[in-house]
Amino acid sequence: MAAAGEAGPGAGSGVPGGAHLQLSALGLPAGLLGFKARPLVLDKHEWARFEAEKARWEAERAELQGLTLAPCGSPAALAAAIILNLLVLFYVSWLQHQPRNSRARSPRHTSATGPRVTVLVREFEAFDNAVPELVDSFLQQDPAQPVVVAADTLPYPPLALPRTPNVRLALLQPALDRPSTASRPETYVATEFVALVPDGVRAEAPGQLERMVEALRAGSARLVAAPVATANPARCLALNVSLREWTARYGPAPAAPRCDALDGDAVVLVRARDLFNLSAPLARPVSTSLFLQTALRGWAVQLLDLPFAAARQPPLATAHTRWKAEREGRARREALLRTMGIRLVSWEGGRLEWFGCGKETPRCFGTVVGDTPAYLYEDRWTPPCCLRALRETALYVVGVLEAAGVRYWLEGGSLLGAARHGDIIPWDYDVDLGIYLEDVGNCEQLRGAEAGSVVDERGFVWEKAVEGDFFRVQYSESNHLHVDLWPFYPRNGVMTKDTWLDHRQDVEFPEHFLQPLVPLPFAGFVAQAPNNYRRFLELKFGPGVIENPEYPNPALLSLTGSG
């Protein structure tokens, strides 16, 4: 913009390049408003707008002055002239006080009906970010571009965002002094599409968002994405999410650039109605959360060849800020996966990440009522971390028993799992072994458990069960996943015991099923099992039990949906 006394870009064309507007230009005395008016500096576009408005209002003033009811020089005509001139003054003053960088911009690629995309910035660190540069780069492309910066709480240090109506800060954590709508992100979005833009992006190529919109409309994918030219650009992945198994499995995308998920930095475009119909649309980390939810629904993402530039001053430029961001990012990701019920993440190449229970934590479910654990009511099966702990406990207990010369065999549901899966039944919550009562004295841990709980050198807890005359080996003092050891003894050729629970499989059986015992793969090792185990299982559970799986108590909850 030209300074005072200089010829502006309109010099020679009859339009001042930098015009000073005084009150006298409106026909008003300088002292009318009671203050000394400062010159208002307008560029050629604003001057043209001012001249057009002034001409219209001058015409209206002339019309008013010509009315017979208010002849020229009358008080009514003078009042009308003053009001019109004041309106012009305030309009020009409003123009002058708009942010200078906003006034200097001109829209480059805006649709006839205005912006169709809201830029939504969610993934950034409050302590070190390039969000102001990101926002400014999109406003350079279109000053009217809607931008929403979303944070759980008010960022500190404060973000230096432009004070324009189309740039808004959304605080997602409810607060006592705000209405409920203020914490809902959809409140801030009025466009058809949303671009999820991570920190460190700069919009330089004109029309990128519009081209992404056209690609989304033309294709069959529910999302489109553009990589960011950082050290970690986005790449395509396949993703299978099994809520029933509490598992997310990542692998190479067979049909790239069409994929289930992305790994790396990308701008993702999605319809607003799709985004805000997700259960947690802006949970962080955004990329992890978004693609877990979209992959579960079968929505594909198309990776476009429309790269965005990286910020000129990228965030997290120091080793300390990167370390802090990585630490907080890991904590957020772990919390997110636990909240969403993901206990195991499997990566291409076989790398596994566990987010469930362990030796030092309680198991993932509480006391089981009616042989039906709580997760079955959620249409889920045993969490994989619990199955892992059960396998580890079973292998350890079998090793101790074999070393001590205690005869044992797979019992009940554990034998059924071995016959059907070669493993623990996917919804089972313990392991059952039968043992000969007369062999109990051979095992030091079982002898100790007769007197009270024994914690061995591996942290396993051996104890007498409170429910009856049998033994229990728990994974740890904190985690009560366990193996039950049921002591049987022969009586007239029939194996019996002293404690009976209300289980349909809890019945006596002929000892010849144990003479001899046979090896059977189970839970990653080879265990001992009754001979002719099919007949043994049908004796306990009924005909066809191997081929017809069912939950433990179908009267409460059935695998087939009845009950």
Buried (B, 14 or more C-beta within 10 A) or exposed (E): BBEEEEEBBBBEEEBBBBBEBEBEBBEBEEEBEEEEBEEBBBBBBBBEBBEEBBEEBBEEBEEBBEEEEBEEEEEEBEEBBBEBBBEBBEBBEEBBEEEEEBBEBEEEBBEEEEBBBBBBBBBBBBBBBBBBBBBBBBBBBBBBBBBBBBBEEEBEEEBEBBEBEBBBBBBBEEEEEEEEEBBBBBBBBEBBBBBBBBBBBBBBBEBBBBBBBEBBEEBEBBBBBBBBBBEEBBBBBBBBBBBEBBBBBBBEBEEEBBBBBBBBBBBBBBBBEBBBEBEEBBBBBBBBBBBBBBBBEEBBBBBBEBBBBBBEEBBBEEEEBBEBBEEEBEEBBEEBBEEBBBBBBBBEEEEEBEBBBBBEEEBBBEEBEEBBBEBBEEEBBBBBBBBBBBBBBBBBBBEBBEEBEBBBBBBBBBBBBBBBBEBBBBBBBBBBBBBBBEBBEBBEBBBBBEEEEBBBEEBBBBBBBEEEEBBBBBBBEBBBBBBBBBBBEBEEEEBBBEEEEEBEBBEEBBBEBBEEBBEBEBBEEEBBBBBEBEEBBBBBBEEEBBEEBBBBBBEBBEBEEEE
